[in-house]
Amino acid sequence: MDSVLLNVLAHRRSPGKQVFSDLFRKNPPQRVLRFLDEKTSLLEDLQIMSSVDIPAFLRAALAVGRSRWPLARSGRMEPRRG
């Protein structure tokens, strides 16, 4: 999740001010902090994800996924190391 958030911010898919404003306006601060610490439940993850610019985060998630799982020459999916 951190990689997706960083991708959104780094590639300016959504303004950082808007991302953090939405996160803290639409969620209790404790939930946001648990999410950033990766200590949230699936329900809390969904609540956090639904509170931000969904199309921007989906594009970022796809970009992060492609960078971690490039197609190998054999056509199989293999995770990138490192």
Backbone atoms as SQL, in Angstrom:
CREATE TABLE atoms (id INTEGER PRIMARY KEY, chain TEXT, resi INTEGER, resn TEXT, atom TEXT, x REAL, y REAL, z REAL);
INSERT INTO atoms VALUES
  (1, 'A', 1, 'MET', 'N', 0.812, -1.189, 0.000),
  (2, 'A', 1, 'MET', 'CA', 0.000, 0.000, 0.000),
  (3, 'A', 1, 'MET', 'C', 0.859, 1.258, 0.000),
  (4, 'A', 2, 'ASP', 'N', 1.955, 1.204, 0.733),
  (5, 'A', 2, 'ASP', 'CA', 2.834, 2.371, 0.773),
  (6, 'A', 2, 'ASP', 'C', 3.350, 2.705, -0.623),
  (7, 'A', 3, 'SER', 'N', 3.698, 1.672, -1.387),
  (8, 'A', 3, 'SER', 'CA', 4.215, 1.891, -2.739),
  (9, 'A', 3, 'SER', 'C', 3.178, 2.573, -3.624),
  (10, 'A', 4, 'VAL', 'N', 1.928, 2.203, -3.454),
  (11, 'A', 4, 'VAL', 'CA', 0.863, 2.813, -4.259),
  (12, 'A', 4, 'VAL', 'C', 0.708, 4.277, -3.885),
  (13, 'A', 5, 'LEU', 'N', 0.679, 4.579, -2.596),
  (14, 'A', 5, 'LEU', 'CA', 0.573, 5.966, -2.149),
  (15, 'A', 5, 'LEU', 'C', 1.757, 6.786, -2.664),
  (16, 'A', 6, 'LEU', 'N', 2.963, 6.238, -2.538),
  (17, 'A', 6, 'LEU', 'CA', 4.147, 6.959, -3.021),
  (18, 'A', 6, 'LEU', 'C', 4.095, 7.175, -4.534),
  (19, 'A', 7, 'ASN', 'N', 3.573, 6.197, -5.273),
  (20, 'A', 7, 'ASN', 'CA', 3.435, 6.335, -6.718),
  (21, 'A', 7, 'ASN', 'C', 2.454, 7.458, -7.059),
  (22, 'A', 8, 'VAL', 'N', 1.330, 7.522, -6.339),
  (23, 'A', 8, 'VAL', 'CA', 0.351, 8.593, -6.574),
  (24, 'A', 8, 'VAL', 'C', 1.013, 9.950, -6.374),
  (25, 'A', 9, 'LEU', 'N', 1.766, 10.079, -5.300),
  (26, 'A', 9, 'LEU', 'CA', 2.395, 11.361, -4.984),
  (27, 'A', 9, 'LEU', 'C', 3.542, 11.681, -5.955),
  (28, 'A', 10, 'ALA', 'N', 4.393, 10.703, -6.232),
  (29, 'A', 10, 'ALA', 'CA', 5.560, 10.928, -7.090),
  (30, 'A', 10, 'ALA', 'C', 5.168, 11.271, -8.523),
  (31, 'A', 11, 'HIS', 'N', 4.104, 10.642, -9.014),
  (32, 'A', 11, 'HIS', 'CA', 3.688, 10.866, -10.396),
  (33, 'A', 11, 'HIS', 'C', 2.542, 11.860, -10.505),
  (34, 'A', 12, 'ARG', 'N', 2.249, 12.497, -9.378),
  (35, 'A', 12, 'ARG', 'CA', 1.215, 13.548, -9.321),
  (36, 'A', 12, 'ARG', 'C', -0.106, 13.093, -9.937),
  (37, 'A', 13, 'ARG', 'N', -0.479, 11.875, -9.611),
  (38, 'A', 13, 'ARG', 'CA', -1.751, 11.339, -10.100),
  (39, 'A', 13, 'ARG', 'C', -2.922, 12.017, -9.389),
  (40, 'A', 14, 'SER', 'N', -2.674, 12.500, -8.194),
  (41, 'A', 14, 'SER', 'CA', -3.635, 13.268, -7.409),
  (42, 'A', 14, 'SER', 'C', -2.803, 14.189, -6.518),
  (43, 'A', 15, 'PRO', 'N', -3.215, 15.437, -6.331),
  (44, 'A', 15, 'PRO', 'CA', -2.417, 16.349, -5.494),
  (45, 'A', 15, 'PRO', 'C', -2.260, 15.824, -4.070),
  (46, 'A', 16, 'GLY', 'N', -1.050, 15.877, -3.549),
  (47, 'A', 16, 'GLY', 'CA', -0.769, 15.385, -2.208),
  (48, 'A', 16, 'GLY', 'C', -1.650, 16.024, -1.157),
  (49, 'A', 17, 'LYS', 'N', -1.870, 17.315, -1.298),
  (50, 'A', 17, 'LYS', 'CA', -2.726, 18.023, -0.338),
  (51, 'A', 17, 'LYS', 'C', -4.124, 17.410, -0.322),
  (52, 'A', 18, 'GLN', 'N', -4.644, 17.069, -1.489),
  (53, 'A', 18, 'GLN', 'CA', -5.974, 16.477, -1.594),
  (54, 'A', 18, 'GLN', 'C', -5.999, 15.063, -1.021),
  (55, 'A', 19, 'VAL', 'N', -4.952, 14.279, -1.308),
  (56, 'A', 19, 'VAL', 'CA', -4.882, 12.906, -0.812),
  (57, 'A', 19, 'VAL', 'C', -4.949, 12.894, 0.715),
  (58, 'A', 20, 'PHE', 'N', -4.095, 13.680, 1.354),
  (59, 'A', 20, 'PHE', 'CA', -4.049, 13.672, 2.815),
  (60, 'A', 20, 'PHE', 'C', -5.270, 14.333, 3.429),
  (61, 'A', 21, 'SER', 'N', -5.787, 15.343, 2.762),
  (62, 'A', 21, 'SER', 'CA', -7.019, 15.970, 3.232),
  (63, 'A', 21, 'SER', 'C', -8.161, 14.956, 3.229),
  (64, 'A', 22, 'ASP', 'N', -8.308, 14.216, 2.119),
  (65, 'A', 22, 'ASP', 'CA', -9.357, 13.192, 2.027),
  (66, 'A', 22, 'ASP', 'C', -9.158, 12.094, 3.070),
  (67, 'A', 23, 'LEU', 'N', -7.925, 11.634, 3.212),
  (68, 'A', 23, 'LEU', 'CA', -7.650, 10.568, 4.175),
  (69, 'A', 23, 'LEU', 'C', -8.093, 10.952, 5.582),
  (70, 'A', 24, 'PHE', 'N', -7.695, 12.151, 6.023),
  (71, 'A', 24, 'PHE', 'CA', -7.965, 12.541, 7.402),
  (72, 'A', 24, 'PHE', 'C', -9.355, 13.141, 7.596),
  (73, 'A', 25, 'ARG', 'N', -9.960, 13.651, 6.535),
  (74, 'A', 25, 'ARG', 'CA', -11.314, 14.199, 6.650),
  (75, 'A', 25, 'ARG', 'C', -12.347, 13.078, 6.675),
  (76, 'A', 26, 'LYS', 'N', -12.089, 12.006, 5.956),
  (77, 'A', 26, 'LYS', 'CA', -13.060, 10.926, 5.802),
  (78, 'A', 26, 'LYS', 'C', -12.794, 9.718, 6.703),
  (79, 'A', 27, 'ASN', 'N', -11.720, 9.770, 7.481),
  (80, 'A', 27, 'ASN', 'CA', -11.359, 8.647, 8.359),
  (81, 'A', 27, 'ASN', 'C', -10.871, 9.189, 9.693),
  (82, 'A', 28, 'PRO', 'N', -11.099, 8.425, 10.769),
  (83, 'A', 28, 'PRO', 'CA', -10.510, 8.823, 12.051),
  (84, 'A', 28, 'PRO', 'C', -8.982, 8.742, 11.951),
  (85, 'A', 29, 'PRO', 'N', -8.280, 9.659, 12.587),
  (86, 'A', 29, 'PRO', 'CA', -6.805, 9.639, 12.513),
  (87, 'A', 29, 'PRO', 'C', -6.201, 8.304, 12.932),
  (88, 'A', 30, 'GLN', 'N', -6.812, 7.638, 13.921),
  (89, 'A', 30, 'GLN', 'CA', -6.284, 6.353, 14.386),
  (90, 'A', 30, 'GLN', 'C', -6.300, 5.323, 13.259),
  (91, 'A', 31, 'ARG', 'N', -7.355, 5.332, 12.439),
  (92, 'A', 31, 'ARG', 'CA', -7.443, 4.381, 11.322),
  (93, 'A', 31, 'ARG', 'C', -6.357, 4.663, 10.297),
  (94, 'A', 32, 'VAL', 'N', -6.152, 5.930, 9.980),
  (95, 'A', 32, 'VAL', 'CA', -5.119, 6.295, 9.000),
  (96, 'A', 32, 'VAL', 'C', -3.748, 5.856, 9.496),
  (97, 'A', 33, 'LEU', 'N', -3.469, 6.108, 10.750),
  (98, 'A', 33, 'LEU', 'CA', -2.167, 5.724, 11.297),
  (99, 'A', 33, 'LEU', 'C', -1.995, 4.204, 11.342),
  (100, 'A', 34, 'ARG', 'N', -3.067, 3.473, 11.698),
  (101, 'A', 34, 'ARG', 'CA', -2.989, 2.005, 11.660),
  (102, 'A', 34, 'ARG', 'C', -2.754, 1.523, 10.230),
  (103, 'A', 35, 'PHE', 'N', -3.406, 2.167, 9.267),
  (104, 'A', 35, 'PHE', 'CA', -3.236, 1.811, 7.854),
  (105, 'A', 35, 'PHE', 'C', -1.786, 2.024, 7.429),
  (106, 'A', 36, 'LEU', 'N', -1.219, 3.161, 7.783),
  (107, 'A', 36, 'LEU', 'CA', 0.170, 3.448, 7.416),
  (108, 'A', 36, 'LEU', 'C', 1.141, 2.496, 8.106),
  (109, 'A', 37, 'ASP', 'N', 0.759, 1.981, 9.280),
  (110, 'A', 37, 'ASP', 'CA', 1.570, 0.985, 9.988),
  (111, 'A', 37, 'ASP', 'C', 1.258, -0.438, 9.543),
  (112, 'A', 38, 'GLU', 'N', 0.335, -0.581, 8.565),
  (113, 'A', 38, 'GLU', 'CA', -0.092, -1.881, 8.038),
  (114, 'A', 38, 'GLU', 'C', -0.677, -2.767, 9.132),
  (115, 'A', 39, 'LYS', 'N', -1.515, -2.168, 9.987),
  (116, 'A', 39, 'LYS', 'CA', -2.150, -2.907, 11.084),
  (117, 'A', 39, 'LYS', 'C', -3.673, -2.821, 10.999),
  (118, 'A', 40, 'THR', 'N', -4.219, -2.591, 9.812),
  (119, 'A', 40, 'THR', 'CA', -5.657, -2.480, 9.648),
  (120, 'A', 40, 'THR', 'C', -6.260, -3.797, 9.176),
  (121, 'A', 41, 'SER', 'N', -7.550, -3.925, 9.421),
  (122, 'A', 41, 'SER', 'CA', -8.291, -5.091, 8.934),
  (123, 'A', 41, 'SER', 'C', -8.655, -4.864, 7.463),
  (124, 'A', 42, 'LEU', 'N', -9.168, -5.886, 6.820),
  (125, 'A', 42, 'LEU', 'CA', -9.602, -5.759, 5.430),
  (126, 'A', 42, 'LEU', 'C', -10.685, -4.692, 5.306),
  (127, 'A', 43, 'LEU', 'N', -11.633, -4.668, 6.241),
  (128, 'A', 43, 'LEU', 'CA', -12.692, -3.662, 6.218),
  (129, 'A', 43, 'LEU', 'C', -12.111, -2.255, 6.320),
  (130, 'A', 44, 'GLU', 'N', -11.159, -2.063, 7.221),
  (131, 'A', 44, 'GLU', 'CA', -10.531, -0.747, 7.362),
  (132, 'A', 44, 'GLU', 'C', -9.747, -0.373, 6.110),
  (133, 'A', 45, 'ASP', 'N', -9.071, -1.342, 5.506),
  (134, 'A', 45, 'ASP', 'CA', -8.362, -1.075, 4.247),
  (135, 'A', 45, 'ASP', 'C', -9.335, -0.569, 3.190),
  (136, 'A', 46, 'LEU', 'N', -10.488, -1.219, 3.087),
  (137, 'A', 46, 'LEU', 'CA', -11.488, -0.810, 2.102),
  (138, 'A', 46, 'LEU', 'C', -12.048, 0.576, 2.407),
  (139, 'A', 47, 'GLN', 'N', -12.230, 0.881, 3.693),
  (140, 'A', 47, 'GLN', 'CA', -12.714, 2.205, 4.081),
  (141, 'A', 47, 'GLN', 'C', -11.700, 3.279, 3.699),
  (142, 'A', 48, 'ILE', 'N', -10.442, 3.009, 3.931),
  (143, 'A', 48, 'ILE', 'CA', -9.386, 3.960, 3.562),
  (144, 'A', 48, 'ILE', 'C', -9.350, 4.132, 2.050),
  (145, 'A', 49, 'MET', 'N', -9.349, 3.021, 1.331),
  (146, 'A', 49, 'MET', 'CA', -9.247, 3.092, -0.134),
  (147, 'A', 49, 'MET', 'C', -10.434, 3.817, -0.755),
  (148, 'A', 50, 'SER', 'N', -11.604, 3.669, -0.167),
  (149, 'A', 50, 'SER', 'CA', -12.779, 4.326, -0.744),
  (150, 'A', 50, 'SER', 'C', -12.813, 5.818, -0.440),
  (151, 'A', 51, 'SER', 'N', -11.899, 6.295, 0.407),
  (152, 'A', 51, 'SER', 'CA', -11.913, 7.706, 0.786),
  (153, 'A', 51, 'SER', 'C', -10.988, 8.578, -0.058),
  (154, 'A', 52, 'VAL', 'N', -10.258, 7.977, -0.972),
  (155, 'A', 52, 'VAL', 'CA', -9.319, 8.745, -1.805),
  (156, 'A', 52, 'VAL', 'C', -9.764, 8.711, -3.265),
  (157, 'A', 53, 'ASP', 'N', -9.007, 9.364, -4.117),
  (158, 'A', 53, 'ASP', 'CA', -9.291, 9.421, -5.554),
  (159, 'A', 53, 'ASP', 'C', -9.066, 8.022, -6.150),
  (160, 'A', 54, 'ILE', 'N', -10.132, 7.256, -6.264),
  (161, 'A', 54, 'ILE', 'CA', -10.034, 5.844, -6.660),
  (162, 'A', 54, 'ILE', 'C', -9.359, 5.660, -8.018),
  (163, 'A', 55, 'PRO', 'N', -9.737, 6.399, -9.072),
  (164, 'A', 55, 'PRO', 'CA', -9.049, 6.195, -10.364),
  (165, 'A', 55, 'PRO', 'C', -7.538, 6.442, -10.289),
  (166, 'A', 56, 'ALA', 'N', -7.121, 7.463, -9.550),
  (167, 'A', 56, 'ALA', 'CA', -5.688, 7.754, -9.418),
  (168, 'A', 56, 'ALA', 'C', -4.970, 6.616, -8.715),
  (169, 'A', 57, 'PHE', 'N', -5.589, 6.078, -7.672),
  (170, 'A', 57, 'PHE', 'CA', -4.960, 4.995, -6.926),
  (171, 'A', 57, 'PHE', 'C', -4.982, 3.685, -7.700),
  (172, 'A', 58, 'LEU', 'N', -6.001, 3.462, -8.501),
  (173, 'A', 58, 'LEU', 'CA', -6.013, 2.266, -9.354),
  (174, 'A', 58, 'LEU', 'C', -4.901, 2.319, -10.394),
  (175, 'A', 59, 'ARG', 'N', -4.714, 3.489, -11.022),
  (176, 'A', 59, 'ARG', 'CA', -3.617, 3.640, -11.989),
  (177, 'A', 59, 'ARG', 'C', -2.274, 3.395, -11.312),
  (178, 'A', 60, 'ALA', 'N', -2.119, 3.926, -10.115),
  (179, 'A', 60, 'ALA', 'CA', -0.864, 3.732, -9.379),
  (180, 'A', 60, 'ALA', 'C', -0.678, 2.265, -9.011),
  (181, 'A', 61, 'ALA', 'N', -1.743, 1.598, -8.571),
  (182, 'A', 61, 'ALA', 'CA', -1.647, 0.180, -8.201),
  (183, 'A', 61, 'ALA', 'C', -1.241, -0.669, -9.400),
  (184, 'A', 62, 'LEU', 'N', -1.803, -0.349, -10.558),
  (185, 'A', 62, 'LEU', 'CA', -1.424, -1.083, -11.773),
  (186, 'A', 62, 'LEU', 'C', 0.037, -0.840, -12.124),
  (187, 'A', 63, 'ALA', 'N', 0.491, 0.397, -11.998),
  (188, 'A', 63, 'ALA', 'CA', 1.889, 0.722, -12.300),
  (189, 'A', 63, 'ALA', 'C', 2.832, 0.003, -11.348),
  (190, 'A', 64, 'VAL', 'N', 2.501, -0.002, -10.076),
  (191, 'A', 64, 'VAL', 'CA', 3.337, -0.686, -9.084),
  (192, 'A', 64, 'VAL', 'C', 3.331, -2.188, -9.351),
  (193, 'A', 65, 'GLY', 'N', 2.171, -2.730, -9.655),
  (194, 'A', 65, 'GLY', 'CA', 2.081, -4.161, -9.958),
  (195, 'A', 65, 'GLY', 'C', 2.905, -4.544, -11.168),
  (196, 'A', 66, 'ARG', 'N', 2.850, -3.724, -12.217),
  (197, 'A', 66, 'ARG', 'CA', 3.639, -4.013, -13.430),
  (198, 'A', 66, 'ARG', 'C', 5.126, -3.945, -13.145),
  (199, 'A', 67, 'SER', 'N', 5.545, -3.030, -12.274),
  (200, 'A', 67, 'SER', 'CA', 6.982, -2.907, -11.993),
  (201, 'A', 67, 'SER', 'C', 7.495, -4.072, -11.151),
  (202, 'A', 68, 'ARG', 'N', 6.609, -4.709, -10.404),
  (203, 'A', 68, 'ARG', 'CA', 7.030, -5.827, -9.550),
  (204, 'A', 68, 'ARG', 'C', 6.872, -7.176, -10.222),
  (205, 'A', 69, 'TRP', 'N', 6.021, -7.277, -11.221),
  (206, 'A', 69, 'TRP', 'CA', 5.745, -8.555, -11.873),
  (207, 'A', 69, 'TRP', 'C', 5.877, -8.452, -13.385),
  (208, 'A', 70, 'PRO', 'N', 7.050, -8.066, -13.897),
  (209, 'A', 70, 'PRO', 'CA', 7.189, -7.972, -15.355),
  (210, 'A', 70, 'PRO', 'C', 7.115, -9.357, -16.006),
  (211, 'A', 71, 'LEU', 'N', 6.642, -9.389, -17.216),
  (212, 'A', 71, 'LEU', 'CA', 6.596, -10.664, -17.938),
  (213, 'A', 71, 'LEU', 'C', 8.013, -11.133, -18.215),
  (214, 'A', 72, 'ALA', 'N', 8.270, -12.347, -17.862),
  (215, 'A', 72, 'ALA', 'CA', 9.582, -12.934, -18.148),
  (216, 'A', 72, 'ALA', 'C', 9.631, -13.320, -19.626),
  (217, 'A', 73, 'ARG', 'N', 10.814, -13.522, -20.158),
  (218, 'A', 73, 'ARG', 'CA', 10.953, -13.896, -21.577),
  (219, 'A', 73, 'ARG', 'C', 10.201, -15.181, -21.893),
  (220, 'A', 74, 'SER', 'N', 10.069, -16.034, -20.881),
  (221, 'A', 74, 'SER', 'CA', 9.372, -17.295, -21.107),
  (222, 'A', 74, 'SER', 'C', 7.858, -17.103, -21.148),
  (223, 'A', 75, 'GLY', 'N', 7.406, -15.891, -20.814),
  (224, 'A', 75, 'GLY', 'CA', 5.974, -15.635, -20.790),
  (225, 'A', 75, 'GLY', 'C', 5.354, -15.857, -19.430),
  (226, 'A', 76, 'ARG', 'N', 6.140, -16.352, -18.474),
  (227, 'A', 76, 'ARG', 'CA', 5.632, -16.554, -17.116),
  (228, 'A', 76, 'ARG', 'C', 5.818, -15.276, -16.317),
  (229, 'A', 77, 'MET', 'N', 4.971, -15.100, -15.342),
  (230, 'A', 77, 'MET', 'CA', 5.104, -13.947, -14.453),
  (231, 'A', 77, 'MET', 'C', 6.083, -14.321, -13.346),
  (232, 'A', 78, 'GLU', 'N', 7.070, -13.484, -13.134),
  (233, 'A', 78, 'GLU', 'CA', 8.035, -13.705, -12.064),
  (234, 'A', 78, 'GLU', 'C', 8.231, -12.396, -11.321),
  (235, 'A', 79, 'PRO', 'N', 8.286, -12.444, -9.976),
  (236, 'A', 79, 'PRO', 'CA', 8.497, -11.211, -9.225),
  (237, 'A', 79, 'PRO', 'C', 9.893, -10.670, -9.449),
  (238, 'A', 80, 'ARG', 'N', 9.997, -9.356, -9.502),
  (239, 'A', 80, 'ARG', 'CA', 11.304, -8.713, -9.601),
  (240, 'A', 80, 'ARG', 'C', 11.936, -8.720, -8.217),
  (241, 'A', 81, 'ARG', 'N', 13.168, -9.068, -8.146),
  (242, 'A', 81, 'ARG', 'CA', 13.896, -9.111, -6.869),
  (243, 'A', 81, 'ARG', 'C', 14.485, -7.745, -6.586),
  (244, 'A', 82, 'GLY', 'N', 14.520, -7.404, -5.279),
  (245, 'A', 82, 'GLY', 'CA', 15.188, -6.179, -4.852),
  (246, 'A', 82, 'GLY', 'C', 14.416, -4.994, -4.939);
